[in-house]
Amino acid sequence: MDKTIILKPRLSEKAYALSEERNTYIFAVPASLSRLSIARAVAAQYGVTVESVKIASQPGKNKRTYRRGGRIVHRGHTSAIRKAYVRLKESDKLPIFSAVDEDKKKAKKETS
């Protein structure tokens, strides 16, 4: 691959739950990438085996802001996001949520 692909992991409670239960990680990806190129980029960056890639496009939302008195209305929109749900082989893990796991281990040691 000639160009560098930037994968931004989505850090949320839903993403953490999916990584724990189904070994699936969520990335924000550019709209021009295909499933195959996303799978290759994840495998190259993290050194893991990718089982499947599912893609979801989240459209931007329209937003309005009113000033005092209700006369001036500013209209805008949020950016559209394309997310890739990447499922890894059962034995592979990504170090995205490693800080959360370390905090849980420390809490268990302190309570014991």
PDB file as gemmi writes it, atoms N, CA and C in Angstrom:
CRYST1    1.000    1.000    1.000  90.00  90.00  90.00 P 1                      
ATOM      1  N   MET A   1       0.836  -1.171   0.000  1.00  0.00           N  
ATOM      2  CA  MET A   1       0.000   0.000   0.000  1.00  0.00           C  
ATOM      3  C   MET A   1       0.884   1.238   0.000  1.00  0.00           C  
ATOM      4  N   ASP A   2       0.554   2.181  -0.862  1.00  0.00           N  
ATOM      5  CA  ASP A   2       1.378   3.363  -1.024  1.00  0.00           C  
ATOM      6  C   ASP A   2       1.123   4.419   0.044  1.00  0.00           C  
ATOM      7  N   LYS A   3      -0.128   4.627   0.398  1.00  0.00           N  
ATOM      8  CA  LYS A   3      -0.428   5.680   1.360  1.00  0.00           C  
ATOM      9  C   LYS A   3      -0.665   5.093   2.753  1.00  0.00           C  
ATOM     10  N   THR A   4      -0.463   5.929   3.744  1.00  0.00           N  
ATOM     11  CA  THR A   4      -0.655   5.513   5.121  1.00  0.00           C  
ATOM     12  C   THR A   4      -2.113   5.700   5.507  1.00  0.00           C  
ATOM     13  N   ILE A   5      -2.699   4.688   6.106  1.00  0.00           N  
ATOM     14  CA  ILE A   5      -4.092   4.744   6.543  1.00  0.00           C  
ATOM     15  C   ILE A   5      -4.115   5.006   8.033  1.00  0.00           C  
ATOM     16  N   ILE A   6      -4.844   6.047   8.428  1.00  0.00           N  
ATOM     17  CA  ILE A   6      -4.948   6.390   9.838  1.00  0.00           C  
ATOM     18  C   ILE A   6      -6.233   5.798  10.397  1.00  0.00           C  
ATOM     19  N   LEU A   7      -6.100   4.923  11.365  1.00  0.00           N  
ATOM     20  CA  LEU A   7      -7.248   4.308  12.023  1.00  0.00           C  
ATOM     21  C   LEU A   7      -7.398   4.910  13.414  1.00  0.00           C  
ATOM     22  N   LYS A   8      -8.554   5.504  13.688  1.00  0.00           N  
ATOM     23  CA  LYS A   8      -8.808   6.091  14.995  1.00  0.00           C  
ATOM     24  C   LYS A   8      -9.759   5.186  15.755  1.00  0.00           C  
ATOM     25  N   PRO A   9      -9.318   4.591  16.865  1.00  0.00           N  
ATOM     26  CA  PRO A   9     -10.231   3.752  17.636  1.00  0.00           C  
ATOM     27  C   PRO A   9     -11.303   4.585  18.306  1.00  0.00           C  
ATOM     28  N   ARG A  10     -12.523   4.060  18.347  1.00  0.00           N  
ATOM     29  CA  ARG A  10     -13.637   4.721  19.019  1.00  0.00           C  
ATOM     30  C   ARG A  10     -13.663   4.228  20.459  1.00  0.00           C  
ATOM     31  N   LEU A  11     -13.459   5.125  21.398  1.00  0.00           N  
ATOM     32  CA  LEU A  11     -13.406   4.765  22.809  1.00  0.00           C  
ATOM     33  C   LEU A  11     -14.725   5.150  23.467  1.00  0.00           C  
ATOM     34  N   SER A  12     -15.558   4.157  23.718  1.00  0.00           N  
ATOM     35  CA  SER A  12     -16.844   4.382  24.371  1.00  0.00           C  
ATOM     36  C   SER A  12     -17.189   3.133  25.183  1.00  0.00           C  
ATOM     37  N   GLU A  13     -18.256   3.227  25.938  1.00  0.00           N  
ATOM     38  CA  GLU A  13     -18.687   2.067  26.720  1.00  0.00           C  
ATOM     39  C   GLU A  13     -19.126   0.926  25.812  1.00  0.00           C  
ATOM     40  N   LYS A  14     -19.807   1.263  24.723  1.00  0.00           N  
ATOM     41  CA  LYS A  14     -20.250   0.235  23.788  1.00  0.00           C  
ATOM     42  C   LYS A  14     -19.052  -0.449  23.134  1.00  0.00           C  
ATOM     43  N   ALA A  15     -18.044   0.335  22.761  1.00  0.00           N  
ATOM     44  CA  ALA A  15     -16.844  -0.238  22.135  1.00  0.00           C  
ATOM     45  C   ALA A  15     -16.105  -1.140  23.113  1.00  0.00           C  
ATOM     46  N   TYR A  16     -16.044  -0.733  24.382  1.00  0.00           N  
ATOM     47  CA  TYR A  16     -15.375  -1.563  25.392  1.00  0.00           C  
ATOM     48  C   TYR A  16     -16.134  -2.879  25.599  1.00  0.00           C  
ATOM     49  N   ALA A  17     -17.467  -2.808  25.660  1.00  0.00           N  
ATOM     50  CA  ALA A  17     -18.273  -4.022  25.840  1.00  0.00           C  
ATOM     51  C   ALA A  17     -18.111  -4.974  24.656  1.00  0.00           C  
ATOM     52  N   LEU A  18     -18.092  -4.437  23.446  1.00  0.00           N  
ATOM     53  CA  LEU A  18     -17.907  -5.292  22.269  1.00  0.00           C  
ATOM     54  C   LEU A  18     -16.528  -5.939  22.257  1.00  0.00           C  
ATOM     55  N   SER A  19     -15.520  -5.213  22.718  1.00  0.00           N  
ATOM     56  CA  SER A  19     -14.177  -5.794  22.730  1.00  0.00           C  
ATOM     57  C   SER A  19     -14.078  -6.922  23.750  1.00  0.00           C  
ATOM     58  N   GLU A  20     -14.792  -6.815  24.851  1.00  0.00           N  
ATOM     59  CA  GLU A  20     -14.756  -7.853  25.874  1.00  0.00           C  
ATOM     60  C   GLU A  20     -15.602  -9.070  25.492  1.00  0.00           C  
ATOM     61  N   GLU A  21     -16.802  -8.842  24.978  1.00  0.00           N  
ATOM     62  CA  GLU A  21     -17.736  -9.938  24.699  1.00  0.00           C  
ATOM     63  C   GLU A  21     -17.471 -10.641  23.372  1.00  0.00           C  
ATOM     64  N   ARG A  22     -17.257  -9.865  22.312  1.00  0.00           N  
ATOM     65  CA  ARG A  22     -17.195 -10.443  20.969  1.00  0.00           C  
ATOM     66  C   ARG A  22     -15.849 -10.283  20.282  1.00  0.00           C  
ATOM     67  N   ASN A  23     -14.862  -9.697  20.981  1.00  0.00           N  
ATOM     68  CA  ASN A  23     -13.532  -9.467  20.411  1.00  0.00           C  
ATOM     69  C   ASN A  23     -13.623  -8.607  19.149  1.00  0.00           C  
ATOM     70  N   THR A  24     -14.516  -7.602  19.208  1.00  0.00           N  
ATOM     71  CA  THR A  24     -14.748  -6.690  18.100  1.00  0.00           C  
ATOM     72  C   THR A  24     -14.335  -5.289  18.517  1.00  0.00           C  
ATOM     73  N   TYR A  25     -13.586  -4.606  17.655  1.00  0.00           N  
ATOM     74  CA  TYR A  25     -13.106  -3.259  17.940  1.00  0.00           C  
ATOM     75  C   TYR A  25     -13.674  -2.300  16.898  1.00  0.00           C  
ATOM     76  N   ILE A  26     -13.947  -1.058  17.313  1.00  0.00           N  
ATOM     77  CA  ILE A  26     -14.561  -0.067  16.435  1.00  0.00           C  
ATOM     78  C   ILE A  26     -13.529   1.006  16.090  1.00  0.00           C  
ATOM     79  N   PHE A  27     -13.432   1.320  14.792  1.00  0.00           N  
ATOM     80  CA  PHE A  27     -12.514   2.342  14.314  1.00  0.00           C  
ATOM     81  C   PHE A  27     -13.273   3.349  13.459  1.00  0.00           C  
ATOM     82  N   ALA A  28     -12.892   4.627  13.542  1.00  0.00           N  
ATOM     83  CA  ALA A  28     -13.385   5.646  12.616  1.00  0.00           C  
ATOM     84  C   ALA A  28     -12.448   5.634  11.418  1.00  0.00           C  
ATOM     85  N   VAL A  29     -13.015   5.457  10.225  1.00  0.00           N  
ATOM     86  CA  VAL A  29     -12.200   5.295   9.024  1.00  0.00           C  
ATOM     87  C   VAL A  29     -12.644   6.288   7.945  1.00  0.00           C  
ATOM     88  N   PRO A  30     -11.760   6.610   6.998  1.00  0.00           N  
ATOM     89  CA  PRO A  30     -12.156   7.461   5.871  1.00  0.00           C  
ATOM     90  C   PRO A  30     -13.188   6.758   4.986  1.00  0.00           C  
ATOM     91  N   ALA A  31     -14.008   7.549   4.307  1.00  0.00           N  
ATOM     92  CA  ALA A  31     -15.100   6.995   3.501  1.00  0.00           C  
ATOM     93  C   ALA A  31     -14.607   6.260   2.265  1.00  0.00           C  
ATOM     94  N   SER A  32     -13.390   6.502   1.843  1.00  0.00           N  
ATOM     95  CA  SER A  32     -12.901   5.908   0.597  1.00  0.00           C  
ATOM     96  C   SER A  32     -12.366   4.490   0.764  1.00  0.00           C  
ATOM     97  N   LEU A  33     -12.233   3.995   1.989  1.00  0.00           N  
ATOM     98  CA  LEU A  33     -11.628   2.683   2.209  1.00  0.00           C  
ATOM     99  C   LEU A  33     -12.637   1.549   2.060  1.00  0.00           C  
ATOM    100  N   SER A  34     -12.162   0.424   1.563  1.00  0.00           N  
ATOM    101  CA  SER A  34     -12.985  -0.774   1.454  1.00  0.00           C  
ATOM    102  C   SER A  34     -12.725  -1.676   2.651  1.00  0.00           C  
ATOM    103  N   ARG A  35     -13.515  -2.730   2.771  1.00  0.00           N  
ATOM    104  CA  ARG A  35     -13.351  -3.671   3.887  1.00  0.00           C  
ATOM    105  C   ARG A  35     -11.983  -4.343   3.844  1.00  0.00           C  
ATOM    106  N   LEU A  36     -11.560  -4.711   2.664  1.00  0.00           N  
ATOM    107  CA  LEU A  36     -10.280  -5.396   2.511  1.00  0.00           C  
ATOM    108  C   LEU A  36      -9.113  -4.496   2.926  1.00  0.00           C  
ATOM    109  N   SER A  37      -9.152  -3.237   2.518  1.00  0.00           N  
ATOM    110  CA  SER A  37      -8.063  -2.332   2.882  1.00  0.00           C  
ATOM    111  C   SER A  37      -8.068  -2.034   4.381  1.00  0.00           C  
ATOM    112  N   ILE A  38      -9.225  -1.975   5.006  1.00  0.00           N  
ATOM    113  CA  ILE A  38      -9.299  -1.782   6.458  1.00  0.00           C  
ATOM    114  C   ILE A  38      -8.725  -2.992   7.179  1.00  0.00           C  
ATOM    115  N   ALA A  39      -9.080  -4.190   6.722  1.00  0.00           N  
ATOM    116  CA  ALA A  39      -8.561  -5.412   7.343  1.00  0.00           C  
ATOM    117  C   ALA A  39      -7.042  -5.486   7.219  1.00  0.00           C  
ATOM    118  N   ARG A  40      -6.520  -5.132   6.064  1.00  0.00           N  
ATOM    119  CA  ARG A  40      -5.067  -5.154   5.875  1.00  0.00           C  
ATOM    120  C   ARG A  40      -4.371  -4.122   6.761  1.00  0.00           C  
ATOM    121  N   ALA A  41      -4.982  -2.935   6.905  1.00  0.00           N  
ATOM    122  CA  ALA A  41      -4.378  -1.883   7.723  1.00  0.00           C  
ATOM    123  C   ALA A  41      -4.345  -2.277   9.196  1.00  0.00           C  
ATOM    124  N   VAL A  42      -5.420  -2.875   9.707  1.00  0.00           N  
ATOM    125  CA  VAL A  42      -5.454  -3.314  11.107  1.00  0.00           C  
ATOM    126  C   VAL A  42      -4.435  -4.422  11.336  1.00  0.00           C  
ATOM    127  N   ALA A  43      -4.369  -5.367  10.413  1.00  0.00           N  
ATOM    128  CA  ALA A  43      -3.412  -6.465  10.546  1.00  0.00           C  
ATOM    129  C   ALA A  43      -1.969  -5.949  10.514  1.00  0.00           C  
ATOM    130  N   ALA A  44      -1.698  -4.967   9.663  1.00  0.00           N  
ATOM    131  CA  ALA A  44      -0.344  -4.443   9.559  1.00  0.00           C  
ATOM    132  C   ALA A  44       0.027  -3.589  10.771  1.00  0.00           C  
ATOM    133  N   GLN A  45      -0.912  -2.778  11.253  1.00  0.00           N  
ATOM    134  CA  GLN A  45      -0.607  -1.881  12.363  1.00  0.00           C  
ATOM    135  C   GLN A  45      -0.454  -2.605  13.693  1.00  0.00           C  
ATOM    136  N   TYR A  46      -1.320  -3.573  13.954  1.00  0.00           N  
ATOM    137  CA  TYR A  46      -1.346  -4.218  15.261  1.00  0.00           C  
ATOM    138  C   TYR A  46      -0.797  -5.643  15.270  1.00  0.00           C  
ATOM    139  N   GLY A  47      -0.557  -6.238  14.107  1.00  0.00           N  
ATOM    140  CA  GLY A  47      -0.019  -7.589  14.046  1.00  0.00           C  
ATOM    141  C   GLY A  47      -0.996  -8.648  14.530  1.00  0.00           C  
ATOM    142  N   VAL A  48      -2.266  -8.530  14.140  1.00  0.00           N  
ATOM    143  CA  VAL A  48      -3.315  -9.463  14.546  1.00  0.00           C  
ATOM    144  C   VAL A  48      -3.958 -10.075  13.303  1.00  0.00           C  
ATOM    145  N   THR A  49      -4.792 -11.095  13.516  1.00  0.00           N  
ATOM    146  CA  THR A  49      -5.521 -11.732  12.430  1.00  0.00           C  
ATOM    147  C   THR A  49      -6.966 -11.254  12.453  1.00  0.00           C  
ATOM    148  N   VAL A  50      -7.430 -10.690  11.343  1.00  0.00           N  
ATOM    149  CA  VAL A  50      -8.784 -10.143  11.243  1.00  0.00           C  
ATOM    150  C   VAL A  50      -9.703 -11.209  10.670  1.00  0.00           C  
ATOM    151  N   GLU A  51     -10.836 -11.470  11.353  1.00  0.00           N  
ATOM    152  CA  GLU A  51     -11.821 -12.431  10.855  1.00  0.00           C  
ATOM    153  C   GLU A  51     -12.844 -11.772   9.946  1.00  0.00           C  
ATOM    154  N   SER A  52     -13.403 -10.620  10.367  1.00  0.00           N  
ATOM    155  CA  SER A  52     -14.408  -9.953   9.544  1.00  0.00           C  
ATOM    156  C   SER A  52     -14.396  -8.451   9.796  1.00  0.00           C  
ATOM    157  N   VAL A  53     -14.920  -7.716   8.827  1.00  0.00           N  
ATOM    158  CA  VAL A  53     -15.044  -6.264   8.930  1.00  0.00           C  
ATOM    159  C   VAL A  53     -16.442  -5.882   8.476  1.00  0.00           C  
ATOM    160  N   LYS A  54     -17.153  -5.157   9.324  1.00  0.00           N  
ATOM    161  CA  LYS A  54     -18.469  -4.618   8.971  1.00  0.00           C  
ATOM    162  C   LYS A  54     -18.377  -3.104   9.040  1.00  0.00           C  
ATOM    163  N   ILE A  55     -19.065  -2.438   8.121  1.00  0.00           N  
ATOM    164  CA  ILE A  55     -18.965  -0.984   8.011  1.00  0.00           C  
ATOM    165  C   ILE A  55     -20.333  -0.362   8.235  1.00  0.00           C  
ATOM    166  N   ALA A  56     -20.367   0.732   9.010  1.00  0.00           N  
ATOM    167  CA  ALA A  56     -21.595   1.492   9.248  1.00  0.00           C  
ATOM    168  C   ALA A  56     -21.308   2.962   8.991  1.00  0.00           C  
ATOM    169  N   SER A  57     -22.197   3.604   8.245  1.00  0.00           N  
ATOM    170  CA  SER A  57     -22.070   5.036   7.984  1.00  0.00           C  
ATOM    171  C   SER A  57     -23.083   5.783   8.834  1.00  0.00           C  
ATOM    172  N   GLN A  58     -22.614   6.739   9.605  1.00  0.00           N  
ATOM    173  CA  GLN A  58     -23.480   7.533  10.467  1.00  0.00           C  
ATOM    174  C   GLN A  58     -23.549   8.940   9.880  1.00  0.00           C  
ATOM    175  N   PRO A  59     -24.712   9.349   9.342  1.00  0.00           N  
ATOM    176  CA  PRO A  59     -24.799  10.673   8.728  1.00  0.00           C  
ATOM    177  C   PRO A  59     -24.734  11.786   9.766  1.00  0.00           C  
ATOM    178  N   GLY A  60     -24.321  12.975   9.329  1.00  0.00           N  
ATOM    179  CA  GLY A  60     -24.275  14.122  10.215  1.00  0.00           C  
ATOM    180  C   GLY A  60     -25.676  14.616  10.540  1.00  0.00           C  
ATOM    181  N   LYS A  61     -25.806  15.327  11.646  1.00  0.00           N  
ATOM    182  CA  LYS A  61     -27.110  15.849  12.059  1.00  0.00           C  
ATOM    183  C   LYS A  61     -27.153  17.366  11.860  1.00  0.00           C  
ATOM    184  N   ASN A  62     -28.325  17.871  11.499  1.00  0.00           N  
ATOM    185  CA  ASN A  62     -28.512  19.311  11.397  1.00  0.00           C  
ATOM    186  C   ASN A  62     -28.662  19.904  12.784  1.00  0.00           C  
ATOM    187  N   LYS A  63     -28.053  21.056  12.999  1.00  0.00           N  
ATOM    188  CA  LYS A  63     -28.109  21.737  14.290  1.00  0.00           C  
ATOM    189  C   LYS A  63     -28.510  23.191  14.073  1.00  0.00           C  
ATOM    190  N   ARG A  64     -29.244  23.754  15.042  1.00  0.00           N  
ATOM    191  CA  ARG A  64     -29.617  25.171  15.007  1.00  0.00           C  
ATOM    192  C   ARG A  64     -29.307  25.790  16.350  1.00  0.00           C  
ATOM    193  N   THR A  65     -28.835  27.035  16.324  1.00  0.00           N  
ATOM    194  CA  THR A  65     -28.552  27.783  17.541  1.00  0.00           C  
ATOM    195  C   THR A  65     -29.274  29.117  17.458  1.00  0.00           C  
ATOM    196  N   TYR A  66     -30.020  29.451  18.492  1.00  0.00           N  
ATOM    197  CA  TYR A  66     -30.756  30.710  18.541  1.00  0.00           C  
ATOM    198  C   TYR A  66     -30.039  31.693  19.458  1.00  0.00           C  
ATOM    199  N   ARG A  67     -30.012  32.952  19.057  1.00  0.00           N  
ATOM    200  CA  ARG A  67     -29.481  33.998  19.927  1.00  0.00           C  
ATOM    201  C   ARG A  67     -30.613  34.553  20.759  1.00  0.00           C  
ATOM    202  N   ARG A  68     -30.276  35.338  21.745  1.00  0.00           N  
ATOM    203  CA  ARG A  68     -31.296  35.944  22.602  1.00  0.00           C  
ATOM    204  C   ARG A  68     -32.274  36.761  21.773  1.00  0.00           C  
ATOM    205  N   GLY A  69     -33.510  36.658  22.141  1.00  0.00           N  
ATOM    206  CA  GLY A  69     -34.535  37.384  21.407  1.00  0.00           C  
ATOM    207  C   GLY A  69     -35.112  36.567  20.268  1.00  0.00           C  
ATOM    208  N   GLY A  70     -34.451  35.485  19.910  1.00  0.00           N  
ATOM    209  CA  GLY A  70     -34.984  34.583  18.894  1.00  0.00           C  
ATOM    210  C   GLY A  70     -34.903  35.107  17.473  1.00  0.00           C  
ATOM    211  N   ARG A  71     -34.112  36.150  17.224  1.00  0.00           N  
ATOM    212  CA  ARG A  71     -34.097  36.719  15.887  1.00  0.00           C  
ATOM    213  C   ARG A  71     -33.069  36.074  14.968  1.00  0.00           C  
ATOM    214  N   ILE A  72     -31.857  35.844  15.440  1.00  0.00           N  
ATOM    215  CA  ILE A  72     -30.797  35.320  14.585  1.00  0.00           C  
ATOM    216  C   ILE A  72     -30.673  33.812  14.807  1.00  0.00           C  
ATOM    217  N   VAL A  73     -30.741  33.089  13.718  1.00  0.00           N  
ATOM    218  CA  VAL A  73     -30.627  31.634  13.782  1.00  0.00           C  
ATOM    219  C   VAL A  73     -29.362  31.227  13.041  1.00  0.00           C  
ATOM    220  N   HIS A  74     -28.477  30.516  13.715  1.00  0.00           N  
ATOM    221  CA  HIS A  74     -27.278  29.971  13.083  1.00  0.00           C  
ATOM    222  C   HIS A  74     -27.542  28.507  12.772  1.00  0.00           C  
ATOM    223  N   ARG A  75     -27.347  28.153  11.525  1.00  0.00           N  
ATOM    224  CA  ARG A  75     -27.580  26.772  11.111  1.00  0.00           C  
ATOM    225  C   ARG A  75     -26.239  26.109  10.805  1.00  0.00           C  
ATOM    226  N   GLY A  76     -26.149  24.861  11.148  1.00  0.00           N  
ATOM    227  CA  GLY A  76     -24.935  24.110  10.889  1.00  0.00           C  
ATOM    228  C   GLY A  76     -25.236  22.626  10.915  1.00  0.00           C  
ATOM    229  N   HIS A  77     -24.200  21.823  10.914  1.00  0.00           N  
ATOM    230  CA  HIS A  77     -24.379  20.379  10.982  1.00  0.00           C  
ATOM    231  C   HIS A  77     -23.131  19.736  11.566  1.00  0.00           C  
ATOM    232  N   THR A  78     -23.311  18.556  12.117  1.00  0.00           N  
ATOM    233  CA  THR A  78     -22.175  17.789  12.613  1.00  0.00           C  
ATOM    234  C   THR A  78     -21.616  16.954  11.462  1.00  0.00           C  
ATOM    235  N   SER A  79     -20.399  16.513  11.608  1.00  0.00           N  
ATOM    236  CA  SER A  79     -19.734  15.748  10.555  1.00  0.00           C  
ATOM    237  C   SER A  79     -20.280  14.324  10.487  1.00  0.00           C  
ATOM    238  N   ALA A  80     -20.292  13.773   9.289  1.00  0.00           N  
ATOM    239  CA  ALA A  80     -20.659  12.374   9.108  1.00  0.00           C  
ATOM    240  C   ALA A  80     -19.471  11.499   9.514  1.00  0.00           C  
ATOM    241  N   ILE A  81     -19.767  10.309  10.043  1.00  0.00           N  
ATOM    242  CA  ILE A  81     -18.731   9.393  10.516  1.00  0.00           C  
ATOM    243  C   ILE A  81     -18.944   8.038   9.853  1.00  0.00           C  
ATOM    244  N   ARG A  82     -17.861   7.410   9.442  1.00  0.00           N  
ATOM    245  CA  ARG A  82     -17.913   6.046   8.924  1.00  0.00           C  
ATOM    246  C   ARG A  82     -17.147   5.169   9.899  1.00  0.00           C  
ATOM    247  N   LYS A  83     -17.824   4.149  10.428  1.00  0.00           N  
ATOM    248  CA  LYS A  83     -17.222   3.289  11.438  1.00  0.00           C  
ATOM    249  C   LYS A  83     -17.012   1.892  10.869  1.00  0.00           C  
ATOM    250  N   ALA A  84     -15.914   1.284  11.289  1.00  0.00           N  
ATOM    251  CA  ALA A  84     -15.606  -0.090  10.896  1.00  0.00           C  
ATOM    252  C   ALA A  84     -15.584  -0.948  12.162  1.00  0.00           C  
ATOM    253  N   TYR A  85     -16.397  -1.988  12.182  1.00  0.00           N  
ATOM    254  CA  TYR A  85     -16.418  -2.957  13.267  1.00  0.00           C  
ATOM    255  C   TYR A  85     -15.515  -4.112  12.851  1.00  0.00           C  
ATOM    256  N   VAL A  86     -14.366  -4.227  13.489  1.00  0.00           N  
ATOM    257  CA  VAL A  86     -13.345  -5.217  13.108  1.00  0.00           C  
ATOM    258  C   VAL A  86     -13.336  -6.332  14.140  1.00  0.00           C  
ATOM    259  N   ARG A  87     -13.639  -7.550  13.684  1.00  0.00           N  
ATOM    260  CA  ARG A  87     -13.630  -8.711  14.564  1.00  0.00           C  
ATOM    261  C   ARG A  87     -12.320  -9.458  14.388  1.00  0.00           C  
ATOM    262  N   LEU A  88     -11.678  -9.752  15.517  1.00  0.00           N  
ATOM    263  CA  LEU A  88     -10.378 -10.410  15.490  1.00  0.00           C  
ATOM    264  C   LEU A  88     -10.503 -11.883  15.820  1.00  0.00           C  
ATOM    265  N   LYS A  89      -9.426 -12.609  15.521  1.00  0.00           N  
ATOM    266  CA  LYS A  89      -9.333 -14.011  15.886  1.00  0.00           C  
ATOM    267  C   LYS A  89      -9.436 -14.129  17.405  1.00  0.00           C  
ATOM    268  N   GLU A  90      -9.958 -15.219  17.890  1.00  0.00           N  
ATOM    269  CA  GLU A  90     -10.258 -15.396  19.318  1.00  0.00           C  
ATOM    270  C   GLU A  90      -9.053 -15.170  20.225  1.00  0.00           C  
ATOM    271  N   SER A  91      -7.878 -15.547  19.796  1.00  0.00           N  
ATOM    272  CA  SER A  91      -6.690 -15.438  20.652  1.00  0.00           C  
ATOM    273  C   SER A  91      -6.032 -14.056  20.595  1.00  0.00           C  
ATOM    274  N   ASP A  92      -6.447 -13.188  19.654  1.00  0.00           N  
ATOM    275  CA  ASP A  92      -5.823 -11.873  19.497  1.00  0.00           C  
ATOM    276  C   ASP A  92      -6.554 -10.796  20.289  1.00  0.00           C  
ATOM    277  N   LYS A  93      -5.807  -9.841  20.797  1.00  0.00           N  
ATOM    278  CA  LYS A  93      -6.356  -8.691  21.519  1.00  0.00           C  
ATOM    279  C   LYS A  93      -5.600  -7.443  21.080  1.00  0.00           C  
ATOM    280  N   LEU A  94      -6.248  -6.287  21.188  1.00  0.00           N  
ATOM    281  CA  LEU A  94      -5.599  -5.007  20.921  1.00  0.00           C  
ATOM    282  C   LEU A  94      -5.383  -4.271  22.239  1.00  0.00           C  
ATOM    283  N   PRO A  95      -4.297  -3.515  22.356  1.00  0.00           N  
ATOM    284  CA  PRO A  95      -4.001  -2.831  23.621  1.00  0.00           C  
ATOM    285  C   PRO A  95      -4.739  -1.506  23.786  1.00  0.00           C  
ATOM    286  N   ILE A  96      -5.901  -1.336  23.163  1.00  0.00           N  
ATOM    287  CA  ILE A  96      -6.631  -0.069  23.219  1.00  0.00           C  
ATOM    288  C   ILE A  96      -7.161   0.198  24.625  1.00  0.00           C  
ATOM    289  N   PHE A  97      -7.743  -0.795  25.256  1.00  0.00           N  
ATOM    290  CA  PHE A  97      -8.354  -0.626  26.574  1.00  0.00           C  
ATOM    291  C   PHE A  97      -7.478  -1.182  27.689  1.00  0.00           C  
ATOM    292  N   SER A  98      -6.171  -1.198  27.504  1.00  0.00           N  
ATOM    293  CA  SER A  98      -5.279  -1.791  28.504  1.00  0.00           C  
ATOM    294  C   SER A  98      -5.269  -0.992  29.798  1.00  0.00           C  
ATOM    295  N   ALA A  99      -5.444   0.322  29.753  1.00  0.00           N  
ATOM    296  CA  ALA A  99      -5.465   1.139  30.971  1.00  0.00           C  
ATOM    297  C   ALA A  99      -6.681   0.798  31.825  1.00  0.00           C  
ATOM    298  N   VAL A 100      -7.808   0.511  31.192  1.00  0.00           N  
ATOM    299  CA  VAL A 100      -9.019   0.148  31.934  1.00  0.00           C  
ATOM    300  C   VAL A 100      -8.818  -1.198  32.630  1.00  0.00           C  
ATOM    301  N   ASP A 101      -8.204  -2.140  31.940  1.00  0.00           N  
ATOM    302  CA  ASP A 101      -7.956  -3.450  32.530  1.00  0.00           C  
ATOM    303  C   ASP A 101      -6.994  -3.353  33.712  1.00  0.00           C  
ATOM    304  N   GLU A 102      -5.971  -2.500  33.603  1.00  0.00           N  
ATOM    305  CA  GLU A 102      -5.022  -2.324  34.705  1.00  0.00           C  
ATOM    306  C   GLU A 102      -5.705  -1.718  35.928  1.00  0.00           C  
ATOM    307  N   ASP A 103      -6.614  -0.774  35.714  1.00  0.00           N  
ATOM    308  CA  ASP A 103      -7.346  -0.168  36.826  1.00  0.00           C  
ATOM    309  C   ASP A 103      -8.209  -1.202  37.544  1.00  0.00           C  
ATOM    310  N   LYS A 104      -8.828  -2.095  36.778  1.00  0.00           N  
ATOM    311  CA  LYS A 104      -9.646  -3.146  37.389  1.00  0.00           C  
ATOM    312  C   LYS A 104      -8.792  -4.089  38.240  1.00  0.00           C  
ATOM    313  N   LYS A 105      -7.605  -4.425  37.733  1.00  0.00           N  
ATOM    314  CA  LYS A 105      -6.713  -5.311  38.485  1.00  0.00           C  
ATOM    315  C   LYS A 105      -6.257  -4.656  39.784  1.00  0.00           C  
ATOM    316  N   LYS A 106      -5.936  -3.363  39.727  1.00  0.00           N  
ATOM    317  CA  LYS A 106      -5.521  -2.643  40.937  1.00  0.00           C  
ATOM    318  C   LYS A 106      -6.652  -2.583  41.952  1.00  0.00           C  
ATOM    319  N   ALA A 107      -7.874  -2.367  41.486  1.00  0.00           N  
ATOM    320  CA  ALA A 107      -9.014  -2.294  42.389  1.00  0.00           C  
ATOM    321  C   ALA A 107      -9.265  -3.635  43.073  1.00  0.00           C  
ATOM    322  N   LYS A 108      -9.087  -4.726  42.328  1.00  0.00           N  
ATOM    323  CA  LYS A 108      -9.256  -6.061  42.920  1.00  0.00           C  
ATOM    324  C   LYS A 108      -8.208  -6.334  43.979  1.00  0.00           C  
ATOM    325  N   LYS A 109      -6.964  -5.932  43.722  1.00  0.00           N  
ATOM    326  CA  LYS A 109      -5.886  -6.147  44.689  1.00  0.00           C  
ATOM    327  C   LYS A 109      -6.124  -5.342  45.971  1.00  0.00           C  
ATOM    328  N   GLU A 110      -6.628  -4.124  45.820  1.00  0.00           N  
ATOM    329  CA  GLU A 110      -6.851  -3.274  46.994  1.00  0.00           C  
ATOM    330  C   GLU A 110      -7.995  -3.799  47.859  1.00  0.00           C  
ATOM    331  N   THR A 111      -9.035  -4.356  47.214  1.00  0.00           N  
ATOM    332  CA  THR A 111     -10.167  -4.875  47.983  1.00  0.00           C  
ATOM    333  C   THR A 111      -9.872  -6.230  48.618  1.00  0.00           C  
ATOM    334  N   SER A 112      -8.922  -6.951  48.056  1.00  0.00           N  
ATOM    335  CA  SER A 112      -8.590  -8.297  48.587  1.00  0.00           C  
ATOM    336  C   SER A 112      -7.773  -8.241  49.849  1.00  0.00           C  
TER     337      SER A 112                                                      
END                                                                             
